[in-house]
Amino acid sequence: MAENKADSSEELQARKLLAEAEKKSSGKSGGFMSGIFGGGSSKIDDAIELYCKAANFFKMAKNWGEAGNCFSKAASLSLGADNKLEAFQKFSDASNCYKKVDPARSLECLKQAVAIQTEMGRFTMAAKTHISIAEIYETDLQDLEQAMVHYQKAADYYQGEESQSHAQKCLLKVAQFAADKEDYQKAIQIFEQVANRCAENPMLKYGAKEYYFKAALCHMCVDTLNAQHALARYLDVFPALQDSREFQLMKKVLDCMESTDVDSFTAALQDYDKISRLDPWATSIFLRAKRSMGDNDLT
């Protein structure tokens, strides 16, 4: 029970509705005549409605755990009644409540929701749910391996539905996490795939340099010679890259790494940073490269 909320009117009303819902769902209401003439379906519908009302009052009382419990019970009843659309909506509602107090239970509800969505062929919805799952793993549980799995599943579903821009966003998350885990080949493959797609599209060309830059950063962490060869290949596909500040920076730092010139490496980054700041991910990759030269400081 939420702290300091036990005596609130919302909490009391929620518990009254919850008791009524549990009577309905257990079949203890309605009497003998109801048992003879049926009415089971309407009891279930009534119980679902009561659980949802109770959940909303618990939400007003900021008792998120109990609200999640009520939505979860409503979802299970809906699933038992073969109302799959309502079931995954209620599991999603339950997840939103649990997320505030219990990320693990929030995940359980989202996984139940996404199983129903895929069974129904609602792949765009399933993709969105996989993103929500990935975000919990990423932010709340800090499990990058599982976050990658679910961003990849979301990307696969979006691609199946021809939603390439949404798929790309998910794939870029996978690439970023792959690089964080030093799986550079996977990261390179994705960054290059996205960069090539942008380079081929007049509307997306401006973004190509960012992804070629990130691919080159990953190459840099593997081998400087491979990184130089990669830059040459990128220029063949996207000649405009040569005039970019990102390309000039990569040329400088790769030369510095070949000569193990830590001071010039640092100066090149500082010069770049004066005009446009490196994002935290790129900074972390450059720091790894600098460590390979025996220095742990980018300043």
Secondary structure, DSSP 8 states (H G I E B T S, - for coil): --TT-TTSHHHHHHHHHHHHHHHHHHT-SSHHHHHHH--HHHHHHHHHHHHHHHHHHHHHTT-HHHHHHHHHHHHHHHHHTT-HHHHHHHHHHHHHHHTTT-HHHHHHHHHHHHHHHHHTT-HHHHHHHHHHHHHIIIIIS--HHHHHHHHHHHHHHHHHTT-HHHHHHHHHHHHHHHHHTT-HHHHHHHHHHHHHHHHH-TTTHHHHHHHHHHHHHHHHHH-HHHHHHHHHHHHHH-GGGGGSHHHHHHHHHHHHHHTT-HHHHHHHHHHHHHHS---HHHHHHHHHHHHTTT-----
